[in-house]
């Protein structure tokens, strides 16, 4: 296979990856509009807990109750579509997981081969250089996420679910939530959003690294 005369870039690889259809497992992907609703719901949790913190410093007022109620309603509206859809996806996947998994793996193999065939058209030195950078990037992400949240991202939706549960359990007296507990709940939600974004970034970098490693192995010890 003739080598490409152009320069390789991760941006070009990302465009190719983005153009690949998701295949049989597309149903497992959370739609973008649901992700934005999740962000809105997380903001709602924070807003709903904020009055419980404010009441520790200023005199309770009716607008605090309205703010807490608005935050709680926003949290429910934001997270309800995700929770309901997730239940439907899980039940569907449990029933058909064998056939769907096999079909997705076959689909991924074909596209993985196509991407690798494209990558090996570039000089090995360029692939090695970019793989070195992706490895460094991944190490930095691991370090930053470790310092920030440790294994927090492995908990998934549980932290937000706990904060939402706190709101729902106290919906009749939202201002009665202890200030320290409200601050902890808001911090947990913020940490969840940051950790989730970092985890998604790491998954993408891992894919870059895997594709580049496979292409370098395909080129073997050949000269540029």
Phi and psi restraints in degrees (value plus and minus 20) as a CYANA .aco file:
   2 UNK   PHI     -88.4   -48.4
   2 UNK   PSI     124.6   164.6
   3 UNK   PHI     -98.9   -58.9
   3 UNK   PSI     127.3   167.3
   4 UNK   PHI     -90.4   -50.4
   4 UNK   PSI     124.8   164.8
   5 UNK   PHI    -106.7   -66.7
   5 UNK   PSI     -30.3     9.7
   6 UNK   PHI    -109.6   -69.6
   6 UNK   PSI     158.4   198.4
   7 UNK   PHI    -118.1   -78.1
   7 UNK   PSI     119.6   159.6
   8 UNK   PHI     -95.8   -55.8
   8 UNK   PSI     126.6   166.6
   9 UNK   PHI    -165.6  -125.6
   9 UNK   PSI     127.2   167.2
  10 UNK   PHI     -86.0   -46.0
  10 UNK   PSI     -49.2    -9.2
  11 UNK   PHI     -82.8   -42.8
  11 UNK   PSI     -60.4   -20.4
  12 UNK   PHI     -86.1   -46.1
  12 UNK   PSI     -59.8   -19.8
  13 UNK   PHI     -86.0   -46.0
  13 UNK   PSI     -59.0   -19.0
  14 UNK   PHI     -83.8   -43.8
  14 UNK   PSI     -58.1   -18.1
  15 UNK   PHI     -83.1   -43.1
  15 UNK   PSI     -59.2   -19.2
  16 UNK   PHI     -88.0   -48.0
  16 UNK   PSI     -60.8   -20.8
  17 UNK   PHI     -84.2   -44.2
  17 UNK   PSI     -61.9   -21.9
  18 UNK   PHI     -85.2   -45.2
  18 UNK   PSI     -47.3    -7.3
  19 UNK   PHI    -101.9   -61.9
  19 UNK   PSI     -32.0     8.0
  20 UNK   PHI     -97.1   -57.1
  20 UNK   PSI     102.4   142.4
  21 UNK   PHI     -80.6   -40.6
  21 UNK   PSI     132.8   172.8
  22 UNK   PHI     -93.3   -53.3
  22 UNK   PSI     -41.3    -1.3
  23 UNK   PHI      60.6   100.6
  23 UNK   PSI    -180.7  -140.7
  24 UNK   PHI     -77.5   -37.5
  24 UNK   PSI     -49.0    -9.0
  25 UNK   PHI    -106.6   -66.6
  25 UNK   PSI      -8.7    31.3
  26 UNK   PHI     -79.3   -39.3
  26 UNK   PSI     -48.2    -8.2
  27 UNK   PHI     -84.3   -44.3
  27 UNK   PSI     -43.0    -3.0
  28 UNK   PHI     -98.0   -58.0
  28 UNK   PSI     -39.2     0.8
  29 UNK   PHI     -93.8   -53.8
  29 UNK   PSI     112.3   152.3
  30 UNK   PHI     -95.2   -55.2
  30 UNK   PSI     102.1   142.1
  31 UNK   PHI     -76.1   -36.1
  31 UNK   PSI     129.4   169.4
  32 UNK   PHI     -79.4   -39.4
  32 UNK   PSI     -56.8   -16.8
  33 UNK   PHI     -86.8   -46.8
  33 UNK   PSI     -50.0   -10.0
  34 UNK   PHI     -91.7   -51.7
  34 UNK   PSI     -57.7   -17.7
  35 UNK   PHI     -81.6   -41.6
  35 UNK   PSI     -61.4   -21.4
  36 UNK   PHI     -87.8   -47.8
  36 UNK   PSI     -53.8   -13.8
  37 UNK   PHI     -84.9   -44.9
  37 UNK   PSI     -56.6   -16.6
  38 UNK   PHI     -81.5   -41.5
  38 UNK   PSI     -62.9   -22.9
  39 UNK   PHI     -82.1   -42.1
  39 UNK   PSI     -64.1   -24.1
  40 UNK   PHI     -81.6   -41.6
  40 UNK   PSI     -61.8   -21.8
  41 UNK   PHI     -84.4   -44.4
  41 UNK   PSI     -57.9   -17.9
  42 UNK   PHI     -85.4   -45.4
  42 UNK   PSI     -61.2   -21.2
  43 UNK   PHI     -82.0   -42.0
  43 UNK   PSI     -58.4   -18.4
  44 UNK   PHI     -81.2   -41.2
  44 UNK   PSI     -59.6   -19.6
  45 UNK   PHI     -81.4   -41.4
  45 UNK   PSI     -65.6   -25.6
  46 UNK   PHI     -82.7   -42.7
  46 UNK   PSI     -65.1   -25.1
  47 UNK   PHI     -83.0   -43.0
  47 UNK   PSI     -60.2   -20.2
  48 UNK   PHI     -85.6   -45.6
  48 UNK   PSI     -49.4    -9.4
  49 UNK   PHI    -108.3   -68.3
  49 UNK   PSI     -40.1    -0.1
  50 UNK   PHI     -77.5   -37.5
  50 UNK   PSI     -64.4   -24.4
  51 UNK   PHI     -78.4   -38.4
  51 UNK   PSI     -51.2   -11.2
  52 UNK   PHI     -86.7   -46.7
  52 UNK   PSI     -45.7    -5.7
  53 UNK   PHI    -101.8   -61.8
  53 UNK   PSI     -63.6   -23.6
  54 UNK   PHI     -81.8   -41.8
  54 UNK   PSI     -55.3   -15.3
  55 UNK   PHI     -86.6   -46.6
  55 UNK   PSI     -34.3     5.7
  56 UNK   PHI     -96.9   -56.9
  56 UNK   PSI     -37.2     2.8
  57 UNK   PHI    -137.4   -97.4
  57 UNK   PSI     -46.4    -6.4
  58 UNK   PHI    -149.9  -109.9
  58 UNK   PSI     143.7   183.7
  59 UNK   PHI     -85.9   -45.9
  59 UNK   PSI     115.3   155.3
  60 UNK   PHI     -77.8   -37.8
  60 UNK   PSI     116.5   156.5
  61 UNK   PHI    -155.7  -115.7
  61 UNK   PSI     141.8   181.8
  62 UNK   PHI     -84.7   -44.7
  62 UNK   PSI     -52.1   -12.1
  63 UNK   PHI     -84.2   -44.2
  63 UNK   PSI     -45.2    -5.2
  64 UNK   PHI     -86.8   -46.8
  64 UNK   PSI     -60.0   -20.0
  65 UNK   PHI     -83.1   -43.1
  65 UNK   PSI     -64.6   -24.6
  66 UNK   PHI     -82.3   -42.3
  66 UNK   PSI     -60.2   -20.2
  67 UNK   PHI     -84.4   -44.4
  67 UNK   PSI     -63.4   -23.4
  68 UNK   PHI     -84.2   -44.2
  68 UNK   PSI     -61.0   -21.0
  69 UNK   PHI     -86.1   -46.1
  69 UNK   PSI     -61.6   -21.6
  70 UNK   PHI     -83.2   -43.2
  70 UNK   PSI     -61.4   -21.4
  71 UNK   PHI     -83.6   -43.6
  71 UNK   PSI     -61.9   -21.9
  72 UNK   PHI     -84.0   -44.0
  72 UNK   PSI     -64.9   -24.9
  73 UNK   PHI     -82.7   -42.7
  73 UNK   PSI     -60.8   -20.8
  74 UNK   PHI     -84.4   -44.4
  74 UNK   PSI     -60.5   -20.5
  75 UNK   PHI     -82.5   -42.5
  75 UNK   PSI     -63.7   -23.7
  76 UNK   PHI     -85.7   -45.7
  76 UNK   PSI     -66.7   -26.7
  77 UNK   PHI     -83.9   -43.9
  77 UNK   PSI     -55.3   -15.3
  78 UNK   PHI     -93.9   -53.9
  78 UNK   PSI     -56.6   -16.6
  79 UNK   PHI    -116.5   -76.5
  79 UNK   PSI     -39.8     0.2
  80 UNK   PHI     -77.9   -37.9
  80 UNK   PSI     -67.0   -27.0
  81 UNK   PHI     -79.8   -39.8
  81 UNK   PSI     -60.3   -20.3
  82 UNK   PHI     -85.0   -45.0
  82 UNK   PSI     -64.8   -24.8
  83 UNK   PHI     -84.5   -44.5
  83 UNK   PSI     -65.7   -25.7
  84 UNK   PHI     -85.2   -45.2
  84 UNK   PSI     -63.1   -23.1
  85 UNK   PHI     -85.4   -45.4
  85 UNK   PSI     -59.9   -19.9
  86 UNK   PHI     -82.5   -42.5
  86 UNK   PSI     -61.2   -21.2
  87 UNK   PHI     -81.8   -41.8
  87 UNK   PSI     -62.9   -22.9
  88 UNK   PHI     -84.2   -44.2
  88 UNK   PSI     -62.8   -22.8
  89 UNK   PHI     -85.1   -45.1
  89 UNK   PSI     -63.0   -23.0
  90 UNK   PHI     -82.5   -42.5
  90 UNK   PSI     -67.3   -27.3
  91 UNK   PHI     -81.9   -41.9
  91 UNK   PSI     -60.7   -20.7
  92 UNK   PHI     -87.0   -47.0
  92 UNK   PSI     -61.7   -21.7
  93 UNK   PHI     -89.9   -49.9
  93 UNK   PSI     -57.1   -17.1
  94 UNK   PHI     -82.1   -42.1
  94 UNK   PSI     -56.2   -16.2
  95 UNK   PHI     -94.0   -54.0
  95 UNK   PSI     -57.4   -17.4
  96 UNK   PHI    -139.5   -99.5
  96 UNK   PSI       4.5    44.5
  97 UNK   PHI     -85.0   -45.0
  97 UNK   PSI     -53.7   -13.7
  98 UNK   PHI     -85.9   -45.9
  98 UNK   PSI     -73.4   -33.4
  99 UNK   PHI     -87.3   -47.3
  99 UNK   PSI     -59.7   -19.7
 100 UNK   PHI     -87.8   -47.8
 100 UNK   PSI     -58.8   -18.8
 101 UNK   PHI     -85.5   -45.5
 101 UNK   PSI     -63.3   -23.3
 102 UNK   PHI     -82.7   -42.7
 102 UNK   PSI     -64.3   -24.3
 103 UNK   PHI     -83.5   -43.5
 103 UNK   PSI     -60.2   -20.2
 104 UNK   PHI     -88.4   -48.4
 104 UNK   PSI     -59.5   -19.5
 105 UNK   PHI     -84.0   -44.0
 105 UNK   PSI     -62.7   -22.7
 106 UNK   PHI     -80.8   -40.8
 106 UNK   PSI     -61.9   -21.9
 107 UNK   PHI     -84.6   -44.6
 107 UNK   PSI     -64.1   -24.1
 108 UNK   PHI     -85.5   -45.5
 108 UNK   PSI     -56.6   -16.6
 109 UNK   PHI     -79.9   -39.9
 109 UNK   PSI     -64.3   -24.3
 110 UNK   PHI     -81.6   -41.6
 110 UNK   PSI     -66.0   -26.0
 111 UNK   PHI     -93.8   -53.8
 111 UNK   PSI     -52.0   -12.0
 112 UNK   PHI     -83.1   -43.1
 112 UNK   PSI     -60.2   -20.2
 113 UNK   PHI     -86.0   -46.0
 113 UNK   PSI     -62.4   -22.4
 114 UNK   PHI     -82.0   -42.0
 114 UNK   PSI     -63.2   -23.2
 115 UNK   PHI     -86.1   -46.1
 115 UNK   PSI     -58.9   -18.9
 116 UNK   PHI     -87.2   -47.2
 116 UNK   PSI     -60.7   -20.7
 117 UNK   PHI     -78.9   -38.9
 117 UNK   PSI     -56.8   -16.8
 118 UNK   PHI     -90.8   -50.8
 118 UNK   PSI     -61.0   -21.0
 119 UNK   PHI     -84.3   -44.3
 119 UNK   PSI     -58.0   -18.0
 120 UNK   PHI     -92.2   -52.2
 120 UNK   PSI     -26.1    13.9
 121 UNK   PHI     -96.8   -56.8
 121 UNK   PSI     -31.0     9.0
 122 UNK   PHI    -114.8   -74.8
 122 UNK   PSI     134.2   174.2
 123 UNK   PHI     -77.3   -37.3
 123 UNK   PSI     123.2   163.2
 124 UNK   PHI     -79.8   -39.8
 124 UNK   PSI     -55.6   -15.6
 125 UNK   PHI     -81.3   -41.3
 125 UNK   PSI     -57.4   -17.4
 126 UNK   PHI     -88.5   -48.5
 126 UNK   PSI     -61.2   -21.2
 127 UNK   PHI     -84.7   -44.7
 127 UNK   PSI     -62.1   -22.1
 128 UNK   PHI     -84.2   -44.2
 128 UNK   PSI     -61.7   -21.7
 129 UNK   PHI     -83.2   -43.2
 129 UNK   PSI     -63.9   -23.9
 130 UNK   PHI     -92.1   -52.1
 130 UNK   PSI     -52.5   -12.5
 131 UNK   PHI     -87.2   -47.2
 131 UNK   PSI     -56.5   -16.5
 132 UNK   PHI     -81.5   -41.5
 132 UNK   PSI     -59.5   -19.5
 133 UNK   PHI     -90.2   -50.2
 133 UNK   PSI     -59.4   -19.4
 134 UNK   PHI     -86.2   -46.2
 134 UNK   PSI     -56.2   -16.2
 135 UNK   PHI     -84.6   -44.6
 135 UNK   PSI     -62.3   -22.3
 136 UNK   PHI     -84.2   -44.2
 136 UNK   PSI     -63.0   -23.0
 137 UNK   PHI     -80.9   -40.9
 137 UNK   PSI     -62.6   -22.6
 138 UNK   PHI     -85.1   -45.1
 138 UNK   PSI     -60.6   -20.6
 139 UNK   PHI     -83.0   -43.0
 139 UNK   PSI     -60.0   -20.0
 140 UNK   PHI     -86.5   -46.5
 140 UNK   PSI     -60.2   -20.2
 141 UNK   PHI     -82.4   -42.4
 141 UNK   PSI     -63.2   -23.2
 142 UNK   PHI     -79.1   -39.1
 142 UNK   PSI     -64.0   -24.0
 143 UNK   PHI     -85.8   -45.8
 143 UNK   PSI     -67.1   -27.1
 144 UNK   PHI     -84.7   -44.7
 144 UNK   PSI     -64.4   -24.4
 145 UNK   PHI     -87.1   -47.1
 145 UNK   PSI     -55.4   -15.4
 146 UNK   PHI     -85.1   -45.1
 146 UNK   PSI     -62.7   -22.7
 147 UNK   PHI     -87.2   -47.2
 147 UNK   PSI     -55.7   -15.7
 148 UNK   PHI     -99.3   -59.3
 148 UNK   PSI     -68.7   -28.7
 149 UNK   PHI    -155.1  -115.1
 149 UNK   PSI     -22.0    18.0
 150 UNK   PHI      39.8    79.8
 150 UNK   PSI    -146.3  -106.3
 151 UNK   PHI    -115.3   -75.3
 151 UNK   PSI       2.9    42.9
 152 UNK   PHI     -78.1   -38.1
 152 UNK   PSI     -59.6   -19.6
 153 UNK   PHI     -83.7   -43.7
 153 UNK   PSI     -41.6    -1.6
 154 UNK   PHI     -90.5   -50.5
 154 UNK   PSI     -35.5     4.5
 155 UNK   PHI     -97.0   -57.0
 155 UNK   PSI     -33.4     6.6
 156 UNK   PHI      43.1    83.1
 156 UNK   PSI    -151.2  -111.2
 157 UNK   PHI    -100.2   -60.2
 157 UNK   PSI     -29.1    10.9
 158 UNK   PHI     -76.5   -36.5
 158 UNK   PSI     -62.9   -22.9
 159 UNK   PHI     -80.1   -40.1
 159 UNK   PSI     -64.0   -24.0
 160 UNK   PHI     -87.9   -47.9
 160 UNK   PSI     -58.2   -18.2
 161 UNK   PHI     -81.0   -41.0
 161 UNK   PSI     -59.3   -19.3
 162 UNK   PHI     -85.2   -45.2
 162 UNK   PSI     -63.1   -23.1
 163 UNK   PHI     -86.3   -46.3
 163 UNK   PSI     -59.9   -19.9
 164 UNK   PHI     -85.1   -45.1
 164 UNK   PSI     -59.6   -19.6
 165 UNK   PHI     -82.5   -42.5
 165 UNK   PSI     -58.1   -18.1
 166 UNK   PHI     -80.3   -40.3
 166 UNK   PSI     -62.5   -22.5
 167 UNK   PHI     -85.0   -45.0
 167 UNK   PSI     -66.3   -26.3
 168 UNK   PHI     -85.8   -45.8
 168 UNK   PSI     -56.0   -16.0
 169 UNK   PHI     -90.5   -50.5
 169 UNK   PSI     -41.8    -1.8
 170 UNK   PHI    -136.7   -96.7
 170 UNK   PSI       4.1    44.1
 171 UNK   PHI     -85.1   -45.1
 171 UNK   PSI     -43.0    -3.0
 172 UNK   PHI    -101.3   -61.3
 172 UNK   PSI     -39.8     0.2
 173 UNK   PHI    -165.4  -125.4
 173 UNK   PSI      46.5    86.5
 174 UNK   PHI     -81.1   -41.1
 174 UNK   PSI     -51.5   -11.5
 175 UNK   PHI     -96.6   -56.6
 175 UNK   PSI     -27.4    12.6
 176 UNK   PHI    -105.3   -65.3
 176 UNK   PSI     -25.8    14.2
 177 UNK   PHI     -84.9   -44.9
 177 UNK   PSI     109.3   149.3
 178 UNK   PHI     -75.2   -35.2
 178 UNK   PSI     119.3   159.3
 179 UNK   PHI     -77.2   -37.2
 179 UNK   PSI     -63.1   -23.1
 180 UNK   PHI     -84.8   -44.8
 180 UNK   PSI     -54.8   -14.8
 181 UNK   PHI     -91.7   -51.7
 181 UNK   PSI     -58.0   -18.0
 182 UNK   PHI     -84.5   -44.5
 182 UNK   PSI     -63.8   -23.8
 183 UNK   PHI     -83.1   -43.1
 183 UNK   PSI     -60.2   -20.2
 184 UNK   PHI     -83.4   -43.4
 184 UNK   PSI     -63.2   -23.2
 185 UNK   PHI     -82.8   -42.8
 185 UNK   PSI     -63.8   -23.8
 186 UNK   PHI     -84.5   -44.5
 186 UNK   PSI     -60.4   -20.4
 187 UNK   PHI     -84.7   -44.7
 187 UNK   PSI     -59.6   -19.6
 188 UNK   PHI     -83.0   -43.0
 188 UNK   PSI     -61.1   -21.1
 189 UNK   PHI     -85.4   -45.4
 189 UNK   PSI     -64.2   -24.2
 190 UNK   PHI     -80.5   -40.5
 190 UNK   PSI     -63.2   -23.2
 191 UNK   PHI     -84.5   -44.5
 191 UNK   PSI     -56.1   -16.1
 192 UNK   PHI     -82.4   -42.4
 192 UNK   PSI     -65.8   -25.8
 193 UNK   PHI     -82.3   -42.3
 193 UNK   PSI     -64.2   -24.2
 194 UNK   PHI     -86.4   -46.4
 194 UNK   PSI     -64.6   -24.6
 195 UNK   PHI     -85.0   -45.0
 195 UNK   PSI     -58.5   -18.5
 196 UNK   PHI     -84.8   -44.8
 196 UNK   PSI     -63.7   -23.7
 197 UNK   PHI     -82.0   -42.0
 197 UNK   PSI     -63.1   -23.1
 198 UNK   PHI     -84.6   -44.6
 198 UNK   PSI     -59.8   -19.8
 199 UNK   PHI     -84.4   -44.4
 199 UNK   PSI     -60.1   -20.1
 200 UNK   PHI     -84.8   -44.8
 200 UNK   PSI     -59.2   -19.2
 201 UNK   PHI     -82.5   -42.5
 201 UNK   PSI     -63.0   -23.0
 202 UNK   PHI     -85.0   -45.0
 202 UNK   PSI     -58.9   -18.9
 203 UNK   PHI     -80.2   -40.2
 203 UNK   PSI     -60.8   -20.8
 204 UNK   PHI     -88.6   -48.6
 204 UNK   PSI     -61.9   -21.9
 205 UNK   PHI     -84.7   -44.7
 205 UNK   PSI     -57.8   -17.8
 206 UNK   PHI     -81.4   -41.4
 206 UNK   PSI     -57.7   -17.7
 207 UNK   PHI     -86.7   -46.7
 207 UNK   PSI     -63.6   -23.6
 208 UNK   PHI     -75.6   -35.6
 208 UNK   PSI     -67.6   -27.6
 209 UNK   PHI     -82.9   -42.9
 209 UNK   PSI     -62.4   -22.4
 210 UNK   PHI     -84.7   -44.7
 210 UNK   PSI     -64.9   -24.9
 211 UNK   PHI     -83.8   -43.8
 211 UNK   PSI     -63.6   -23.6
 212 UNK   PHI     -86.2   -46.2
 212 UNK   PSI     -60.7   -20.7
 213 UNK   PHI     -82.1   -42.1
 213 UNK   PSI     -62.9   -22.9
 214 UNK   PHI     -84.3   -44.3
 214 UNK   PSI     -60.4   -20.4
 215 UNK   PHI     -86.3   -46.3
 215 UNK   PSI     -60.4   -20.4
 216 UNK   PHI     -83.5   -43.5
 216 UNK   PSI     -61.0   -21.0
 217 UNK   PHI     -85.0   -45.0
 217 UNK   PSI     -56.4   -16.4
 218 UNK   PHI     -83.9   -43.9
 218 UNK   PSI     -58.7   -18.7
 219 UNK   PHI     -93.8   -53.8
 219 UNK   PSI     -41.0    -1.0
 220 UNK   PHI      42.1    82.1
 220 UNK   PSI    -162.5  -122.5
 221 UNK   PHI    -113.2   -73.2
 221 UNK   PSI      -3.5    36.5
 222 UNK   PHI     -84.5   -44.5
 222 UNK   PSI     136.1   176.1
 223 UNK   PHI    -106.0   -66.0
 223 UNK   PSI     131.0   171.0
